[in-house]
């Protein structure tokens, strides 16, 4: 009788856990896809992220996924890091957190420096390559990445994590949870501090972050109120080095002013209410407010009076601060109907952004008359509104065929007023209406084999810098994906061929503006054609490999470029920052349940920094290996577990550059990445 009761109790717990898991997943259900969906994607769980989570930013933790290339300004993966997927830059990767858009609405960029140690508060993430499914915020033109934050804990728990490593890198994290109180309430939180001197000289990073969450749940309701934020200070290192400077000292930093720093504060407040109405209907409501404010400080020698609105005399040395002060509000509402093989998810999302841009002089060797410290030399503001509605359905067409239809309408308005940082009137009033359809079909021939085909169309508005450069046309992408999936006990394979055809694609020119943002230009017609394969092969319980390969052809069909004063149409030139081959692999050896060794390898082929195939502006191919070891101890008292993690990055001491800038005429700059370095950490759970 006792064993039967225990078994019944276990089954009830598992059923409750399943319900709870589904309620948690509803937070991102509207922007995620399942394993059988005709959308190319990769998933990472909390446990997989934890294996390498020693302080480096989330892009670095994703480095070994298919078609992913990452880079770091400071060279060590902490601070300003970036991700490119299928050759498209970070502004093309749509990022959501619990379904809430995270990309900056104006620049469309994702600043991971404002999410210090966020991997420690991430339950799972999904990277969809290509257009993917309908999502909130700016359209996905290379990939979409959605993150689900920590689920609640049934039991009270605590965690202390500390790591140390090369370049004086340190991460300190404390996590606490009350567990469920009265079977309904939980309060949890995380506080983190990350510091690093950086591989590049003086490219230090100082991050202080937090995550707090309150939960109410019953059988059919889950309410989460959470807040997270970050305070960051980083020393500038985005200027890059010439080839001669690389040869002389690849760790040098051209900035010399001691306070050439970026300083930014960002706080997020979210409320989510998930309700299961019955066995078929459920609803989700999400609210968000984000406050961001900060500046970067810069020393400018012998500046002209005209460049600073005549606040100074000519040839005055000055120190300026350029500020951003913005507010971002979001409301999402979704309803899901599911019965048998039919699932329909419909929703609306509205967000509004307001941002002030201004610059002030905080010191000058020769100020003009009647000018005071902190007088502003430019001011401008911006308002952006984004409304979208979608409906997506998954349904059985026949015993082995499943259909997928996803229709989205998106409506964007963007207005600016005032003066830009280069003291030019910047007045914009633009409106866009987009229809983004997606259809797909999955054929499951057996429990192990399935084929899928999909078509997706996406449209995307220019960003702030594009408008400043005179670009007003939107971009259009047509994405066709054909894939095969195989899954058995020992072997799983995901493979797909994609063809992405663009109209007015905004490609990176290779140049950066005066705040380190990439400058883009319209390439007219262009395409990306590629093959991606990733697999997991288990040779035994202890030994497995996880290889992936991406081979692609990325071309501008009719790129227009002014060369020597003549406008020329260049046919079939390679798109900048788009390697033809990207390889990854993980060799995993688990000799015991509590011990694991992993060797991660990454090969990235040659990349052009321009769109005219100028050989003076290229990034050489590189091959990097990381070695990871995890050892877990389970004491009999006090601690539930003690996990020791070690990571050796760039094991073979490769000297390589993963990013660069090309200003034309052979003026090329490179961003060196760290040679062999290490991180070691310990996590104590109680």
C-alpha positions in Angstrom: 0.0 0.0 0.0 2.8 2.3 0.9 4.5 1.9 -2.5 1.2 2.4 -4.3 0.6 5.6 -2.4 4.1 6.8 -3.1 3.6 6.0 -6.8 0.3 7.8 -7.0 1.9 10.8 -5.2 4.8 10.8 -7.7 2.4 10.7 -10.7 0.4 13.6 -9.2 3.6 15.6 -8.8 4.6 14.8 -12.4 1.2 15.9 -13.6 1.4 19.1 -11.7 4.9 19.7 -12.9 3.7 19.2 -16.5 1.0 21.8 -16.0 3.4 24.2 -14.4 5.9 23.8 -17.2 3.3 24.4 -19.8 2.2 27.6 -18.0 5.8 28.8 -17.9 6.3 28.0 -21.5 3.3 30.1 -22.5 5.4 33.2 -21.9 7.3 32.4 -25.1 4.9 30.1 -26.9 3.8 32.8 -29.2 7.3 33.4 -30.5 8.7 29.9 -30.3 8.3 26.8 -32.4 8.2 23.1 -31.5 10.5 20.3 -32.6 8.4 19.3 -35.6 7.8 22.8 -36.9 9.0 23.7 -40.4 11.2 26.4 -39.0 15.0 26.0 -38.7 16.0 26.3 -35.1 18.3 25.3 -32.2 17.4 25.1 -28.5 19.6 25.5 -25.4 18.5 24.6 -21.9 19.6 26.1 -18.6 21.9 23.1 -18.0 23.6 23.5 -21.3 24.2 27.2 -20.7 25.6 26.5 -17.2 28.4 24.4 -18.6 30.3 27.5 -19.9 28.7 30.3 -17.9 31.7 31.8 -16.1 30.9 35.5 -16.9 31.1 35.7 -20.7 28.2 37.3 -22.5 25.3 35.2 -24.0 26.6 35.6 -27.7 29.8 33.8 -26.6 27.8 31.0 -25.1 26.0 30.6 -28.4 29.3 30.6 -30.4 29.2 26.9 -31.3 25.7 26.8 -32.8 25.3 26.5 -36.6 26.0 29.6 -38.7 26.9 31.7 -35.7 29.9 34.0 -35.6 30.7 36.1 -32.5 33.0 38.9 -31.7 34.1 40.9 -28.7 35.4 44.5 -28.6 37.6 43.9 -25.6 38.7 40.5 -27.0 37.7 38.3 -24.0 33.9 37.9 -24.5 32.8 40.3 -21.7 31.5 43.8 -22.3 30.5 44.8 -25.9 30.0 41.5 -27.7 28.2 40.9 -31.0 26.6 38.0 -32.8 26.2 37.4 -36.6 24.0 34.6 -37.9 24.1 33.5 -41.6 26.3 36.5 -42.2 23.8 39.1 -41.0 24.8 41.4 -38.2 23.3 41.8 -34.7 20.8 44.5 -35.8 19.1 41.8 -37.9 18.7 39.3 -35.0 15.4 39.9 -33.3 15.8 39.3 -29.5 12.9 38.9 -27.1 12.9 38.2 -23.4 9.7 36.4 -22.2 8.2 37.6 -25.5 9.1 41.2 -24.9 11.2 42.9 -27.6 14.7 43.7 -26.4 16.4 45.2 -29.5 16.8 49.0 -29.2 13.9 50.4 -31.3 16.0 53.1 -32.9 19.3 51.4 -33.7 17.7 47.9 -33.8 20.9 46.7 -32.1 21.2 44.4 -29.1 23.5 45.6 -26.3 24.5 42.5 -24.3 26.6 44.7 -22.1 23.3 45.8 -20.5 22.5 42.1 -19.6 25.4 41.2 -17.3 25.3 37.5 -16.2 21.8 37.2 -17.7 22.6 33.5 -18.6 22.3 32.8 -14.8 18.7 33.9 -15.0 17.8 32.2 -18.3 15.7 29.0 -18.2 16.0 28.3 -21.9 16.5 29.9 -25.2 15.7 29.2 -28.8 17.6 30.5 -31.9 15.6 30.5 -35.1 17.6 31.0 -38.2 16.2 32.8 -41.2 12.9 34.7 -40.9 11.5 32.2 -38.4 8.0 32.6 -36.9 6.2 35.9 -36.2 7.8 37.7 -33.3 7.5 41.0 -31.5 9.5 44.1 -32.3 11.8 44.6 -35.3 11.6 41.9 -38.0 14.1 39.1 -38.0 16.4 39.3 -41.1 19.0 36.7 -40.1 17.7 35.1 -37.0 15.5 35.5 -33.9 16.6 34.7 -30.4 14.0 34.4 -27.7 14.9 33.9 -24.0 12.7 32.5 -21.2 13.8 33.7 -17.8 13.9 31.5 -14.7 11.0 29.3 -13.9 9.9 29.2 -10.2 11.2 26.7 -7.8 9.1 24.3 -5.8 11.6 24.2 -3.0 13.6 26.8 -1.1 17.1 27.1 -2.5 20.2 29.1 -2.7 23.3 29.4 -4.9 26.6 31.1 -4.6 28.8 31.2 -7.7 32.3 32.7 -8.1 34.7 32.5 -11.0 38.1 34.0 -11.7 40.4 34.0 -14.7 42.7 35.7 -17.1 42.8 39.5 -17.5 41.7 39.8 -13.9 38.2 38.6 -14.8 35.9 38.0 -11.8 32.3 37.0 -11.5 30.3 36.8 -8.3 26.7 35.6 -8.2 24.2 35.0 -5.4 20.8 33.4 -6.1 18.0 32.8 -3.6 14.5 31.4 -3.7 11.9 31.0 -1.0 10.3 28.0 -2.8 6.6 27.8 -3.0 5.0 29.3 0.1 1.5 27.9 0.9 1.8 26.1 -2.5 1.1 29.4 -4.3 3.8 32.1 -3.8 7.5 32.3 -4.5 10.1 35.1 -4.4 13.5 34.7 -5.9 16.4 36.8 -6.9 19.9 37.1 -8.3 22.7 39.6 -7.8 25.8 39.6 -9.9 29.1 41.5 -10.2 31.4 41.0 -13.2 34.7 42.7 -13.7 37.4 42.2 -16.4 40.4 44.2 -17.5 39.9 42.8 -21.0 42.4 41.4 -23.5 42.8 44.8 -25.1 44.8 47.3 -23.0 42.6 49.2 -20.6 39.4 47.8 -22.1 37.9 47.1 -18.7 34.3 46.1 -18.0 32.4 46.7 -14.7 28.9 45.2 -14.6 26.5 45.1 -11.7 23.2 43.3 -12.4 20.1 42.0 -10.6 17.1 39.8 -11.3 14.1 39.8 -8.9 10.9 37.8 -9.4 7.6 37.2 -7.5 5.3 34.4 -8.6 1.7 33.4 -7.9 0.5 30.1 -9.3 -2.3 27.6 -8.9 -3.4 24.8 -11.2 -4.5 27.1 -14.0 -2.9 30.5 -13.3 0.6 31.7 -13.3 1.4 35.4 -12.6 5.0 36.6 -12.7 6.1 40.1 -11.7 9.8 40.5 -12.3 12.4 43.2 -12.7 16.0 43.0 -13.9 18.6 45.5 -14.7 22.3 46.4 -15.1 24.8 49.2 -14.4 27.7 49.1 -16.8 30.9 51.0 -17.3 33.3 49.9 -20.1 36.4 51.5 -21.4 36.2 52.2 -25.2 37.9 49.7 -27.5 35.9 49.9 -30.7 38.4 51.8 -32.7 40.4 48.8 -33.8 44.1 48.5 -34.9 45.8 48.7 -38.2 47.8 45.7 -39.6 51.1 47.4 -38.5 49.7 48.0 -35.0 48.6 44.4 -34.8 52.1 43.3 -35.6 53.6 45.7 -33.2 51.4 44.9 -30.2 48.0 43.3 -30.8 46.8 44.3 -27.3 47.3 48.0 -27.6 44.4 50.5 -27.4 44.6 53.7 -29.4 42.5 55.6 -26.8 44.6 57.3 -24.1 42.2 59.5 -22.2 41.8 57.8 -18.8 38.0 58.2 -18.7 37.1 57.3 -22.3 34.2 55.2 -21.0 30.7 54.1 -21.8 28.3 54.4 -18.8 24.7 53.2 -19.0 21.9 52.2 -16.7 19.0 50.0 -17.8 16.1 48.6 -15.8 13.3 46.4 -16.9 9.9 45.8 -15.3 7.7 43.0 -16.5 4.3 41.6 -15.5 3.0 38.4 -17.1 -0.3 36.7 -16.5 -0.9 33.3 -18.0 -4.4 31.7 -17.6 -5.6 28.2 -18.6 -9.3 28.7 -19.2 -10.0 25.0 -19.9 -8.4 22.1 -21.6 -8.4 23.9 -24.9 -8.1 27.7 -24.3 -5.4 29.7 -22.6 -4.4 33.4 -22.5 -1.3 35.4 -21.9 -0.9 39.1 -21.0 2.5 40.7 -20.9 3.4 44.3 -19.8 6.8 45.9 -19.8 8.5 49.2 -19.0 12.2 49.7 -19.7 14.1 52.8 -18.5 17.5 53.4 -20.0 19.9 56.3 -19.5 23.6 56.8 -19.9 26.5 58.5 -21.8 29.9 57.9 -23.2 32.7 60.3 -22.4 35.3 61.3 -25.0 38.3 63.5 -25.1 38.6 65.6 -28.3 41.9 67.4 -28.9 42.0 70.6 -31.0 38.3 70.6 -31.8 36.9 73.3 -34.1 34.3 75.7 -32.8 32.0 74.8 -35.7 32.0 71.1 -34.7 30.7 72.0 -31.2 28.1 74.7 -32.1 30.6 77.5 -31.3 30.7 76.6 -27.6 34.5 76.7 -27.8 37.2 78.6 -29.5 38.9 77.0 -32.5 41.6 74.4 -31.6 40.3 73.9 -28.1 40.8 70.6 -26.3 37.4 69.5 -24.9 35.8 66.6 -23.1 32.2 65.8 -24.1 29.5 63.5 -22.9 26.9 62.2 -25.4 23.7 61.1 -23.7 20.8 58.8 -24.3 17.7 59.0 -22.1 14.9 56.7 -23.2 11.6 55.0 -22.2 10.1 51.9 -23.7 6.6 50.5 -23.0 5.2 47.2 -24.3 1.9 45.3 -24.1 1.5 41.8 -25.5 -1.8 39.8 -25.5 -2.1 36.3 -26.9 -4.8 33.6 -26.9 -4.2 29.9 -27.7 -6.7 27.3 -28.7 -5.5 23.7 -28.9 -7.6 20.6 -29.6 -6.1 17.3 -30.8 -3.7 18.2 -33.7 -5.0 21.7 -34.1 -3.3 24.6 -32.4 -4.1 28.3 -33.1 -2.2 31.2 -31.5 -3.4 34.7 -32.1 -2.1 37.9 -30.6 -1.4 41.6 -30.7 1.7 43.6 -29.5 2.1 47.3 -29.1 5.2 49.2 -28.0 6.1 52.8 -27.9 9.6 54.3 -27.5 10.7 57.8 -26.7 14.4 58.8 -26.7 16.3 62.0 -26.1 19.8 62.4 -27.6 22.0 65.3 -26.4 25.6 66.2 -26.0 27.3 68.4 -23.4 30.7 69.9 -22.9 32.1 69.0 -19.4 35.5 70.6 -19.9 37.2 72.8 -22.4 40.7 74.4 -22.6 39.2 77.4 -24.3 35.5 77.9 -24.0 33.7 80.6 -25.8 32.3 83.6 -23.9 29.2 83.1 -21.8 29.5 79.3 -22.2 29.1 77.1 -19.0 30.2 73.6 -18.3 27.5 71.1 -19.3 26.0 73.4 -21.9 24.5 71.3 -24.7 25.9 71.5 -28.2 23.2 69.3 -29.8 19.7 68.1 -28.8 17.2 65.8 -30.5 14.4 63.5 -29.7 12.6 60.5 -31.2 9.3 58.7 -30.9 8.7 55.2 -32.4 5.4 53.3 -32.3 5.2 49.7 -33.3 1.9 47.7 -33.5 1.6 44.2 -34.8 -1.0 41.5 -34.9 -0.6 37.8 -35.9 -2.4 34.5 -36.1 -0.6 31.2 -36.5 -2.0 27.8 -36.9 -0.6 24.2 -36.8 -2.9 21.5 -38.1 -3.0 18.0 -39.6 -3.5 17.7 -43.3 -3.2 14.0 -43.4 -1.8 11.2 -41.2 1.8 12.2 -42.0 1.4 15.8 -43.1 1.2 18.8 -40.8 0.6 22.3 -42.1 1.7 25.6 -40.7 0.4 29.1 -41.5 1.5 32.3 -39.8 0.2 35.7 -40.9 1.4 39.0 -39.4 0.6 42.6 -40.0 3.0 45.2 -38.6 2.6 49.0 -38.5 5.5 51.3 -37.6 5.8 55.1 -37.2 9.0 56.9 -36.5 9.4 60.6 -35.8 12.5 62.6 -34.9 13.1 66.3 -34.3 16.1 68.5 -33.4 19.8 68.3 -34.3 21.9 65.2 -34.7 25.4 64.8 -33.1 27.1 66.1 -36.3 25.0 69.3 -35.9 22.7 68.7 -38.8 18.9 69.1 -38.6 17.4 65.7 -38.2 13.7 65.7 -38.8 12.0 62.4 -39.8 8.3 61.5 -40.1 8.0 58.0 -41.6 5.3 55.4 -41.6 5.4 51.7 -42.7 2.8 49.0 -43.1 4.0 45.4 -43.5 2.3 42.1 -44.3 4.5 39.2 -43.3 3.1 35.8 -44.3 4.7 32.4 -43.5 3.6 28.9 -44.6 5.1 25.5 -44.1 4.6 21.8 -44.4 6.1 18.9 -42.4 6.0 15.3 -43.6 6.8 12.8 -40.9 7.5 9.5 -42.7 8.3 7.7 -39.4 9.0 8.4 -35.8 12.6 9.0 -36.7 12.4 10.8 -40.0 10.7 14.1 -41.1 11.0 16.5 -44.0 9.8 20.1 -44.0 9.6 23.0 -46.4 8.6 26.6 -45.6 8.3 30.0 -47.1 8.5 33.2 -45.1 8.4 36.9 -46.1 9.7 39.7 -43.8 9.8 43.4 -44.1 12.0 45.8 -42.1 12.2 49.5 -41.7 15.5 51.5 -41.7 17.1 52.3 -38.4 18.1 55.7 -37.0 21.5 55.8 -38.7 20.0 54.7 -42.0 17.6 57.7 -41.9 20.5 60.0 -41.1 22.3 58.7 -44.2 19.2 59.4 -46.3 17.9 55.8 -46.6 14.1 55.8 -46.5 13.2 52.5 -48.3 12.3 49.4 -46.3 13.9 46.0 -46.9 12.1 42.9 -48.0 13.3 39.3 -47.5 11.8 36.1 -49.0 13.1 33.0 -47.2 12.7 29.5 -48.5 13.8 26.6 -46.2 13.9 22.9 -47.1 15.0 20.5 -44.3 15.4 16.9 -43.1 15.4 15.8 -39.5 16.5 12.4 -38.2 16.3 11.3 -34.6 17.2 8.0 -33.0 18.5 6.9 -29.6 22.1 7.4 -30.7 22.0 9.7 -33.7 20.2 12.9 -34.4 20.6 15.0 -37.5 19.2 18.4 -38.5 19.9 19.5 -42.1 18.4 22.3 -44.2 19.0 24.2 -47.4 18.0 27.9 -47.4 17.6 30.5 -50.0 17.1 34.1 -48.7 16.4 36.6 -51.5 16.5 40.3 -50.5 15.3 43.5 -52.1 17.1 46.7 -50.8 19.1 44.7 -48.2 21.0 47.1 -46.0 24.5 45.5 -45.9 27.4 46.6 -43.7 29.8 48.8 -45.6 32.6 48.0 -43.2 32.8 51.6 -41.9 31.7 52.8 -38.4 30.3 56.1 -37.4 31.7 58.3 -34.6 30.1 56.2 -31.8 31.1 52.8 -33.2 27.8 52.0 -34.9 28.2 50.2 -38.3 27.3 52.1 -41.4 25.0 50.4 -43.9 24.2 50.8 -47.6 21.4 49.4 -49.8 22.6 46.6 -52.0 19.5 46.5 -54.3 19.0 42.8 -55.0 21.0 40.2 -53.1 20.8 36.7 -51.9 22.1 34.1 -49.4 22.1 30.4 -50.4 23.3 27.9 -47.9 23.4 24.4 -46.5 23.4 23.8 -42.7 23.8 20.5 -41.0 24.1 19.8 -37.2 24.2 16.4 -35.5 24.7 14.6 -32.3 26.2 11.2 -32.4 26.4 9.0 -29.3 29.1 6.4 -29.7 28.6 5.2 -26.1 27.2 6.4 -22.8 30.4 8.2 -22.1 31.4 9.5 -25.6 29.6 11.7 -28.1 30.3 14.3 -30.7 28.1 17.3 -31.9 29.4 18.6 -35.3 27.8 21.3 -37.4 28.6 22.8 -40.7 27.3 25.8 -42.7 28.3 26.3 -46.3 26.9 29.4 -48.1 27.1 31.7 -51.1 26.3 35.3 -50.2 26.1 37.7 -53.1 25.1 41.3 -54.0 23.5 41.0 -57.4 23.7 44.7 -58.3 25.6 46.6 -55.7 26.2 50.2 -56.5 29.4 51.9 -55.4 31.1 55.1 -56.2 34.7 54.4 -57.2 37.1 57.2 -58.1 34.2 59.6 -58.6 32.3 57.3 -60.9 29.1 55.4 -59.8 29.5 51.7 -60.8 27.1 48.8 -60.6 29.1 45.8 -59.4 27.6 42.4 -60.3 27.8 39.3 -58.0 30.1 40.6 -55.3 30.4 38.9 -52.0 28.4 40.4 -49.1 30.5 41.8 -46.4 31.0 39.8 -43.1 29.6 36.7 -44.7 32.0 33.7 -44.6 31.4 30.9 -47.1 32.0 28.2 -44.5 31.5 28.0 -40.7 32.2 24.8 -38.8 31.6 23.9 -35.2 32.0 20.7 -33.1 31.9 19.5 -29.5 33.6 16.3 -28.4 32.1 15.3 -25.1 33.5 12.6 -22.8 31.7 11.7 -19.6 33.7 9.0 -17.7 31.4 9.3 -14.7 28.0 10.9 -13.9 29.7 13.8 -12.0 32.6 14.4 -14.4 32.6 15.7 -18.0 35.3 16.9 -20.4 34.4 18.8 -23.6 36.4 20.1 -26.5 34.7 22.8 -28.5 36.0 23.7 -32.0 35.1 26.6 -34.3 36.3 27.3 -37.8 35.3 30.5 -39.6 36.2 31.1 -43.3 37.6 34.2 -44.9 35.4 37.3 -44.7 35.4 40.5 -46.7 34.9 43.8 -44.8 33.5 45.5 -47.9 31.1 44.7 -50.7 33.5 45.2 -53.6 35.8 42.2 -52.9 38.7 44.5 -52.2 41.4 42.2 -50.9 42.9 44.9 -48.8 39.9 44.6 -46.5 39.5 41.0 -45.4 39.4 38.9 -42.2 41.6 35.8 -42.4 40.0 32.4 -41.7 40.6 31.2 -38.1 40.3 28.0 -36.1 39.7 28.2 -32.3 39.4 25.5 -29.7 38.1 25.7 -26.1 38.4 23.0 -23.4 35.8 22.7 -20.7 35.8 20.5 -17.6 32.9 20.1 -15.1 33.2 18.2 -11.8 30.3 17.9 -9.4 30.5 16.9 -5.8 27.4 16.0 -3.7 28.2 16.4 0.0 26.1 14.7 2.7 25.2 17.9 4.4 25.0 21.7 4.1 25.3 21.9 0.3 23.2 20.0 -2.2 26.0 20.1 -4.7 29.4 21.8 -5.4 30.3 22.2 -9.0 33.8 23.0 -10.2 34.0 24.4 -13.7 37.1 25.1 -15.7 37.4 26.6 -19.2 40.5 27.2 -21.3 39.6 29.5 -24.2 41.6 29.4 -27.5 43.5 26.3 -26.4 46.0 26.4 -29.3 46.8 30.1 -28.9 45.4 31.2 -32.2 46.1 34.9 -33.1 42.9 36.0 -34.9 40.5 38.8 -35.5 36.8 38.2 -35.7 35.7 41.7 -36.6 37.1 44.7 -38.6 36.4 48.0 -40.3 37.1 49.1 -43.8 36.9 52.8 -44.6 38.0 52.3 -48.2 41.3 53.0 -49.9 43.1 50.5 -47.8 42.2 52.1 -44.4 41.4 48.9 -42.6 41.2 48.2 -38.8 41.0 45.0 -36.9 39.6 43.8 -33.6 42.0 41.3 -32.0 40.6 38.5 -29.9 42.3 37.0 -26.9 45.0 34.3 -27.2 45.0 31.4 -24.7 43.1 32.3 -21.5 41.3 30.6 -18.8 38.3 30.8 -16.4 37.7 28.7 -13.4 34.7 28.8 -11.1 32.8 27.1 -8.3 29.0 26.9 -7.7 27.6 26.0 -4.3 23.9 25.0 -4.2 22.0 24.6 -0.9 
